[in-house]
Amino acid sequence: MAQAGYSINSTADDQYSDTTPLLEKEVEINPVPPKCCSVRCNLAAMMFFGFAVVYGLRVPNYAWTSETQGWVLSAFFFGYLFTQIPGGYLSGHFGGKIFLGGGVLGTAALTLLTPLSAQFGAKWLFALRALEGFGEGVTFPAMMAMWSRWAPPLERARLMTFSGAGSSFGAFVALPLTGFICQRFGWPAVFYSCGAVGCLWALFWFLLVSDEPRAHPRISDQEKDYIINSVGAQGTAHGWSVPVQSMAVSLPLWAIIISQMCSNWSYYTLLTSLPIYMETILHFNLQQNSMLSALPYLGGWVSAVGSGVLADNLLERELLSVTAVRKIFTFIGLFLPALFLVAVGFSGCSGTLAVTLLTMSSTLGGVSAAGVFINQIDIAPRYAGMLLGITNTFGTIPGVLAPIVVGYLTKDQSVAGWRHVFWLSGAVSAFGAIVFVIFGTGKIQSWAGIDEESETHIHS
């Protein structure tokens, strides 16, 4: 047990152990303030709705050939790749508020131009979607950088999984809602309404959110002291210099990278191609397609939020180490969904069975939100924003490749072609689970530690 008055993020002797309790005896001096209506929970809610907006914009469906549609859907990720690492680096230095808010605002504003660009053809729409991805690429790294300053260690999983679950919620709401709007008002109204909602969200974001607890004008002294004391010196800006060479050879970081790439292959395959599968193989109409395509994201949203609460409770009660929690939740969230994806390939044209299996796969997939998807903040809290930029850059590669591969595999729109899609997704996901179980960890890495001299300078 570490000495009282120190947190896991600031103790020099214990910073490499994942069995040390994440919150030390200072909690007895500074009691945990209520979570309900707290500033940190309000921040999670704002992030939740922000990601719901931008992910709701990622599920368009155009009446072109499968190959052309695959390229258009991939366009977003070509732009998305380029701003992940710079966004994470700058957010870790300056704070994530302006980058997260600006990313959502930029994407929403460009979305308003989608109907106009579509009139000029696929090339113009491809360029616009790439620009949207370029602006949105900073959002997730900025979120991670902000949580490194705002999330007490014993609340990391629940706060981060809830805020990130906005992505699944956005897809869940957008699929049926956009189907209704498209039928009632025409497809351009989908982009006008979604873009307007994103701009409105950005207004509230910039008015209500601060980069860190010290700068928030409405936070209570009790909550501010609790957050600052629990995150320790790791909840500060990392400066201009970062240990790039150590990051490049870090095996735990590569375990995150590979696992996220594998998980994202399945996620992006379903996100961009599920409506096509529903229409061409299961023969659902537009309204049925929208409602049933949304079910897997409902399951993923619920399980992601629940997994965060469960993971924090396991750590708070000291039942498992951080490493054990991250590995268990990652295995459940990657390997088990792979089995259901493989089973979808045998469902043929049975709509009920296919939707049930896909929903089960996505529901279990949400469990990984409390595993590998927040592991960056475990191994290097101070550099978490940049690490997420790195892992998300690699994790975005499937977003570029998966729709293209699906387009070529299903160009004849046959059951056999879609069977290959689901088999491939399942195999990739299972491989990611195995890699993380072998090489993942929850320990702060030696290159991410803060020496006593630096910590004294930070608090002086």
N, C-alpha and C positions, 0 to 999 in steps of 0.2 A: 504494500500500500504506500503510495506516495505521500509526502508530507502535506499537511493541511495548508491551504492557501495557494496551491498550484493546480493547474489543469493539465490534462494530457498533452495539450498543444504548446505548453510552455516549460515543461519539466525536462531538463537536460538529461537526467539519468534514466528516465523511463520512456523517452520519446520513441524508442524503437520497439516497444513492447505493445502487443495488441491484447494482452490479458489484463493490463492495468485499467481500472474503472475509468470511463471517459469523463466523469465529473467527480471532482474530489471534494474534500470536506468543506470547501468554502461555501458549498450549498447550505450548510448548517448556519453559516453566518449570513449569507444572502439567499433567503428562501426563493424557490422557483415561483416567479409571479404567475398569475392566472394566464392560461393560453387564450381563453375566449376573449375576442375583441382586442387582443394584444397587437402591437405594431408588427411583430414578426409574422403573426398569422395573417394579418391584413396584407403584408407583402406577398406571402404565399398565394393569397387569393388573387391579387393583382397579376402575379405571374401566371397563375392558372388560366385566367381569362385571356391574357395576352397570347399564350401559346394556343389556346383554343381558337382564337381568331386566325392566327397564321397557319395552323395546321388545317383549319377548315378551308383554306384557300388552295390546298394541295390536291384536291380530289376532283378536278374537272374531267369531263368526258366529252370528247369531240367525235363527230361522225366522219372520221377518216379511216384509212386502212390501219391495221394493227401495227405495222412497221412505222408508219408516220406518227401515229399516236404515241408509240413508244419513245420516239425521239423528242416529241413535244413535251411529254411528261418528264423526260430526263433533263430537259433544258434547265430547269430550276436548279438541279444539283450541280451543273457545270459552274454556275455562278456561286453556288453555296460553298463550293470547295475552297475558294480563294480567300475568304475573309474569316475563316474559323480561327486560325492560329493568331493572326494579327488582332482579331477581336478579343481573344482570350488574354493575350499579352497586354494590350492597352487597358482592358478592364481590370486586370490585376494591379496595374500601376495607378490608374486614375479613378477606378470605381466603375461599376457596371451600369449605373442608371441611364446614362446618356446613350450607351451602346444598345442596351436591350430596348429601351423606348424608341430610339431612332430606327432600329432595325424593323420593329413592328410597324412604325409609322411609314417608313419608306416602302415596305412591302404592300401595305394597305393602299397607299397613294398610287403606286404603280398598277395595282389591281384594278383601279378605276379606269385605266386605259386599255384593259384587256379587250373589250368589244371592238374598240377602234382598231387595235393592232390585228385582231383576227380577220377584219375585213380585207386587210392587205395580204393575207396568206400565212402559211405555216412558218415561213422564215421570220417574219416580223413578230409573230407570237413567240417563236423560239427565243428571239433576242430579248423580248420583254420578260419572259419567264426567267431567263438567265440573270437579268438585272434584279429581279425580285429575289432570287437566290443569293445574289451578291450582297444585298442589303440585309437579308435575314440570317446570313451566316454568322453574325456576331451575337445572336440572341442567346443561344444556349451557353456558350462560354461566358457571356456576361452574367447569366443567371448563376453559374457556378462560382464566379468571382464574388458576387454579392453574398451568396450563402456562406462563403468562407469567412465573411465578416459578421453575418447576421445569425447563423444557425448554431445554437449550443450543441455540443457533440451528442448529447442524448436525445436531441430532437432533429438531428440531421435527416434521418431517413423519412420521417413523416412529413417534414416541411418540404424536402426536395422531391419526394415522390408525389406529393399533392400538387405542387406547382408544375412539375413536369407532366403530370397526368392530364393537364389541360390539352395536350396534343391528342390523346385518345378521345377526350370529351369533344374536342373540336371536330374530329373526323366523324364521331358518332352523331353529333347534331347536324353537321353540314350535309351529310349524305341524304337523309330524308328531307331536310329543309330545302336544300338546293333543288331536289327533285320536284318538290311542291312549287317552289318559286318559278322554276323553269316551265312547268306545265301551265301555270296560271298567268305569268307575266312575260315569259320568254327568257332565253338563257342569258342575255345581257344583264337582266335585273339581278341575277345571282352575283355577278362581280361588282355591280354598283352597290348593292346592299352590304356585301361582305367588306368591301373597301371602306365604306362609310363607317361601319362598326369599328374597324381597326383604327381609323383616325380618331373616333370618339374615345376609344380606350386610351390612346396615347395622350390625350389631353388630361385625363384623370391621373395617368401614370406620372407625368411630369409635375403635377400639382401635389401629389400625395406621397411620393417616394423619395427616400434619401439613400445615399451610397452606403452609409454605415450608421450604427446606433448613435455615435457621438454627434452626428450632424442632423439628427431628426428633431424637428422643433416640437413635436407633440408626444414624444416617448416619455414614460414615467422614469424617475430616477431608479426605481426598483428594477424595472425591466432592463434599462440600460446597463446598470451595474452587473446584473445577472449575465447578460450576453457577453459583455467585455471580459468579465472574470473567467467565464467558462471557455471562451474560444482562445484566450491568452494572446501571446505575441503573434501567433499564426494568423490572427484576424487583422492583419495590417497589410499595407501595400508592399509588394515585393521589390520595388525599385526597378531601375533600368536593366540591371544585370541579372540573368537567370542561368542556372547550371545546365545549359543545353547539352553538353557532352555527356553528363551523367544521366540526363533524361534519355538520350539516344540509346544507351546501353542498359537501361533499367528493365530487367526481365518482368517485374510486376506491371510496368507500364505497357510492355508489349503484350502481356496477357490480356489487359483491358482492351487494347487496340484490336487484337484478333477476335476476341469474344464479341465486341460490339459490331465489328464488320459482319460476323456471321449472323448475329441476331438481326441486324438491320437488313440483311438480304431478305429474310422472311417478311419483316415489317414493311419494307418498301414494295415488295412484290404484292402484298395484299393491299396496301394503301393505294397504289396506282392502278392495279390490274383487276381487283376483285369485282368492280362493277361490270367490267368486260366479261368476266367469267360468268357472272350471274345472268347476263343478257344472252350470250352466245351459246352457252352449254346448258344452263338451267332454264333458260327461256322465260325469265321473269320480265314483266313490263317495267316501265320506268319507275313507277311508284313502288312496286314490290321490290325492285332492284335496290332502290335507295334505302328502304326500311331494313331489308335483310342484310345488305352490305354493312349497315351500321351496327348490327348486333355484336360482331367480334370486338369492336372498339368499346362498346359498353362493358363487356366482360373485362377487357384489358384495363379500362379506367378503374373499375371497382377493385380489381385485384391489386393494382399498383398502389392505390391509396391504402388498402388494408395491409399490404405487405410492409409498407413503411411504418405503420403503427406497431405491427408485430415485431419487426426487427428492432425497433427502439426499446420495446418492452423486454426482449431477450437480453439486450445489452444492459439495460437499467437494472435488471435482476441478477446480472452477472451469471447467467446460465450458460452463455457461449461467448467466445472471444469474437472480436470484430472479424477476423479472418474466417472463422467458422460460419458466421452469419452470412457474410458476403458470398462464400462458396456455396452454401446450401441454397440460398435464394437464387443464385445464378444458375445452378444445376436444374432446379425446379423450373425456372423461367426459360431455359433454352432447350434442355434435353427432352423433357416431357412434351412440350408443344411440337417438337419434331416428329414424335410418334403419331400425333393427330394429323399433322400435315401429310405424312405418308399415307395415312388411312383415307384422306380425302381423295387421293388418286384412285382408290378402289370404289368410290361412291357412285361412279358413273354419272347418270343424269338424275339421280335422286336428290331433289332440291332440299328436302327436309334433312336427310342424312348429311349432305355436304355442309349446309349451314350450321348444323349442330357440331360437326367436327371442327369447322373453322372457328366457331365461337369458343369451343373448349380450348383450342390451340392458343387463341389470342388471350383468353382469360388467364391461362397458366403463364403465358408470356409476360403478362404484367407483373408477375412476381419478381422478375429480374430487375425491376426498378429499384428495389432495395438491395440489390446485389451489385453487379458489375457497373451499372449505370451511375452509381454515386461513389464508386471506389476511388476516383481521383482525389476526392477530399479526404479520404483516409490516408493515402500514402504520401500526400504532399499538400496539406491544407492551404499553405500560403501561395502555392503555384497552381491551385486547382483550376482556375479559369483558363490558364494556358494549356494545362494538361487536357482539359476537355476540348479545347480547340484542336489539339493534336489528335486525340482519339476520335473526335467527331469528323475531322478531315478524312481520316481513313474510313470511318464509319459511313461517310457520305458516298464513297466509291460505289457501294452496292446500289445507292439511289440512282446513280448514273447508269450502271450496267444492268441491273435487274429488269427494268422495263424494256430495255432493248432485247435482252435475252428472251424475256417472255414473248415479245413481239415476234421474234423469229421462231421460237418453239411452237407458237400457236397460230402461225400464219394461215394454216388450213382450218383453224377453229375446230379442231377435232378433240374428242375426249382423250385420246392418246397423247396429244400434244400437251394438254393441261395436266395430265398425269405426270409427265416429265417435269413440269414446272413445280408441282408440289413435292415430288420426290427429291428434286435438287434442293429446294428450300429446306426440307427436313434434314437432309444430310449435312448441309452447311451449318444449320443451327446446332445439331448434335456435336459437330466438331468443335464449335466455339465453347460449348459447355465443358467438354473434356479438357480443352486447353486451360480454361480458367481454374478448374478444380485442381489441376496439377501445378500451375505456376502463379496463381493469384495470391494476394496477401492483403491484410488490413493494417499492416504496420507502417508507421511513418518512416520513410526512407532516409538514409544518412545524409543524402545530398539535399534533403528538404528541411533539415533541422535549422534551428536558430541558436547561435552561440550566445553565451551570457553577455558578452560585450555588446552584441547587436541588440539584444533584448533590453539592456539597460539604456541604450541610446534611444530605442523606440519609446520607452516610458518616461524619458527625461524631459 
